[in-house]
Structures are given as structure tokens and as C-alpha cells.
Amino acid sequence: SINAQLAHSRSLMKVMGHKCAAAKIASFIQLIIPSSEHGHKRFTLPFSRGEIANLLGLSEETVCRQMAKMKRRGILYAPRGKIEILDWDQLETVANEPCPS
């Protein structure tokens, strides 16, 4: 429906409004996984890191670096083409973290 498309567009604009890379990426991951699936662990990642970088206005290296940091923090594991959310609460925290000044 048009309302659903508008809501999705608003959500994507909110993601783009984040100033720091980690919050953008975490919010984007939450956005592309349907809320009905939150709490589940494994998903197909429909975008490459390069595509995510382009969509979010980041470099591919930044996306890779930030996802590696989230992996080290035990938040997610993202081998090629897949993503496993290990800690939904931490992903939410990163998505809402204020960016360092």
C-alpha cells in the first residue's frame, strides 16, 4: 500500500539522518529485517557491503569496519550474503547511540 511505502521511506530518511556510521548501519539492518522477524537470528542479507555503503552514503571500508566492530562486540555475525543477529538489544543500542562530537 502507499501508506506502507511512505512509512518505509520515512524510516529510510531517519536512517540517513544519523550522523555516525555505526548508528546508520545498525538502523539500516533493523529496517531491512521485517519487525515480525525481530528476535529470530539468521537472515539473508539482500545487499552487499558496497550496496549498503552506497545507500547510506558511506565508504565500503567504513561499512566493513563498523560491522567488524559489531561482530567483536557480539552483536552480529555477517558472512557473505547472510547476517546473524546475536544480540537484538545491543543492535538497538547501537542504532540509538549518540555520535561522538
C-alpha atoms as a printed R data frame, in Angstrom:
    type eleno elety resid chain resno      x       y      z
1   ATOM     1    CA   SER     A     1  0.000   0.000  0.000
2   ATOM     2    CA   ILE     A     2  1.019   3.614 -0.413
3   ATOM     3    CA   ASN     A     3  0.921   4.174  3.360
4   ATOM     4    CA   ALA     A     4  3.342   1.305  3.911
5   ATOM     5    CA   GLN     A     5  5.668   2.667  1.220
6   ATOM     6    CA   LEU     A     6  5.555   6.135  2.777
7   ATOM     7    CA   ALA     A     7  6.299   4.726  6.226
8   ATOM     8    CA   HIS     A     8  9.237   2.761  4.808
9   ATOM     9    CA   SER     A     9 10.550   5.885  3.047
10  ATOM    10    CA   ARG     A    10 10.279   7.886  6.274
11  ATOM    11    CA   SER     A    11 12.203   5.169  8.107
12  ATOM    12    CA   LEU     A    12 14.948   5.208  5.483
13  ATOM    13    CA   MET     A    13 15.181   9.010  5.728
14  ATOM    14    CA   LYS     A    14 15.546   8.683  9.507
15  ATOM    15    CA   VAL     A    15 18.402   6.200  8.993
16  ATOM    16    CA   MET     A    16 20.098   8.644  6.635
17  ATOM    17    CA   GLY     A    17 19.741  11.383  9.260
18  ATOM    18    CA   HIS     A    18 22.054   9.577 11.683
19  ATOM    19    CA   LYS     A    19 25.389  11.321 11.782
20  ATOM    20    CA   CYS     A    20 27.679   8.396 12.582
21  ATOM    21    CA   ALA     A    21 28.300   5.237 10.617
22  ATOM    22    CA   ALA     A    22 27.589   2.672 13.352
23  ATOM    23    CA   ALA     A    23 24.124   4.093 14.064
24  ATOM    24    CA   LYS     A    24 23.318   4.292 10.335
25  ATOM    25    CA   ILE     A    25 24.318   0.669  9.757
26  ATOM    26    CA   ALA     A    26 22.524  -0.702 12.840
27  ATOM    27    CA   SER     A    27 19.353   1.233 11.951
28  ATOM    28    CA   PHE     A    28 19.555   0.056  8.351
29  ATOM    29    CA   ILE     A    29 19.847  -3.582  9.460
30  ATOM    30    CA   GLN     A    30 16.783  -3.135 11.670
31  ATOM    31    CA   LEU     A    31 14.931  -1.531  8.761
32  ATOM    32    CA   ILE     A    32 15.626  -4.274  6.217
33  ATOM    33    CA   ILE     A    33 14.622  -7.090  8.582
34  ATOM    34    CA   PRO     A    34 10.828  -7.100  8.996
35  ATOM    35    CA   SER     A    35  9.798  -6.326 12.579
36  ATOM    36    CA   SER     A    36  7.866  -9.602 12.666
37  ATOM    37    CA   GLU     A    37 11.249 -11.324 12.320
38  ATOM    38    CA   HIS     A    38 12.979  -9.407 15.124
39  ATOM    39    CA   GLY     A    39 14.052 -11.929 17.719
40  ATOM    40    CA   HIS     A    40 14.983 -14.517 15.115
41  ATOM    41    CA   LYS     A    41 18.661 -14.982 14.424
42  ATOM    42    CA   ARG     A    42 19.566 -15.781 10.811
43  ATOM    43    CA   PHE     A    43 18.631 -13.853  7.688
44  ATOM    44    CA   THR     A    44 19.693 -13.489  4.096
45  ATOM    45    CA   LEU     A    45 21.358 -10.115  3.638
46  ATOM    46    CA   PRO     A    46 19.885  -8.769  0.386
47  ATOM    47    CA   PHE     A    47 22.644  -6.172 -0.073
48  ATOM    48    CA   SER     A    48 26.409  -6.378 -0.434
49  ATOM    49    CA   ARG     A    49 28.535  -4.217  1.835
50  ATOM    50    CA   GLY     A    50 29.207  -1.990 -1.187
51  ATOM    51    CA   GLU     A    51 25.473  -1.544 -1.798
52  ATOM    52    CA   ILE     A    52 24.895  -0.766  1.883
53  ATOM    53    CA   ALA     A    53 27.702   1.798  1.716
54  ATOM    54    CA   ASN     A    54 26.163   3.456 -1.350
55  ATOM    55    CA   LEU     A    55 22.681   3.530  0.181
56  ATOM    56    CA   LEU     A    56 23.947   5.061  3.429
57  ATOM    57    CA   GLY     A    57 26.470   7.482  1.937
58  ATOM    58    CA   LEU     A    58 29.439   5.676  3.486
59  ATOM    59    CA   SER     A    59 32.552   4.044  2.086
60  ATOM    60    CA   GLU     A    60 32.598   0.265  1.765
61  ATOM    61    CA   GLU     A    61 35.623   0.213  4.095
62  ATOM    62    CA   THR     A    62 33.633   2.054  6.767
63  ATOM    63    CA   VAL     A    63 30.756  -0.424  6.496
64  ATOM    64    CA   CYS     A    64 33.185  -3.360  6.764
65  ATOM    65    CA   ARG     A    65 34.995  -1.781  9.727
66  ATOM    66    CA   GLN     A    66 31.789  -0.980 11.620
67  ATOM    67    CA   MET     A    67 30.302  -4.435 11.008
68  ATOM    68    CA   ALA     A    68 33.574  -5.979 12.235
69  ATOM    69    CA   LYS     A    69 33.306  -3.872 15.414
70  ATOM    70    CA   MET     A    70 29.732  -5.083 15.925
71  ATOM    71    CA   LYS     A    71 30.956  -8.650 15.429
72  ATOM    72    CA   ARG     A    72 33.676  -8.159 18.068
73  ATOM    73    CA   ARG     A    73 31.051  -6.746 20.449
74  ATOM    74    CA   GLY     A    74 28.966  -9.902 19.962
75  ATOM    75    CA   ILE     A    75 26.115  -8.060 18.236
76  ATOM    76    CA   LEU     A    76 26.124  -9.732 14.837
77  ATOM    77    CA   TYR     A    77 27.893 -12.129 12.534
78  ATOM    78    CA   ALA     A    78 27.682 -11.403  8.815
79  ATOM    79    CA   PRO     A    79 29.424 -13.835  6.487
80  ATOM    80    CA   ARG     A    80 28.905 -13.083  2.783
81  ATOM    81    CA   GLY     A    81 25.221 -12.861  1.884
82  ATOM    82    CA   LYS     A    82 23.950 -13.711  5.377
83  ATOM    83    CA   ILE     A    83 23.535 -11.959  8.682
84  ATOM    84    CA   GLU     A    84 23.029 -13.443 12.120
85  ATOM    85    CA   ILE     A    85 21.844 -11.112 14.857
86  ATOM    86    CA   LEU     A    86 23.390 -12.328 18.095
87  ATOM    87    CA   ASP     A    87 22.090  -9.559 20.366
88  ATOM    88    CA   TRP     A    88 18.988  -7.598 19.295
89  ATOM    89    CA   ASP     A    89 19.135  -5.328 22.349
90  ATOM    90    CA   GLN     A    90 22.717  -4.299 21.612
91  ATOM    91    CA   LEU     A    91 21.829  -3.687 17.950
92  ATOM    92    CA   GLU     A    92 19.058  -1.358 19.151
93  ATOM    93    CA   THR     A    93 21.513   0.391 21.480
94  ATOM    94    CA   VAL     A    94 23.971   0.996 18.632
95  ATOM    95    CA   ALA     A    95 21.154   2.264 16.398
96  ATOM    96    CA   ASN     A    96 20.261   4.862 19.028
97  ATOM    97    CA   GLU     A    97 23.753   5.758 20.262
98  ATOM    98    CA   PRO     A    98 24.577   9.443 20.082
99  ATOM    99    CA   CYS     A    99 27.515  10.077 17.812
100 ATOM   100    CA   PRO     A   100 30.751  11.299 19.353
101 ATOM   101    CA   SER     A   101 31.244  15.021 18.799
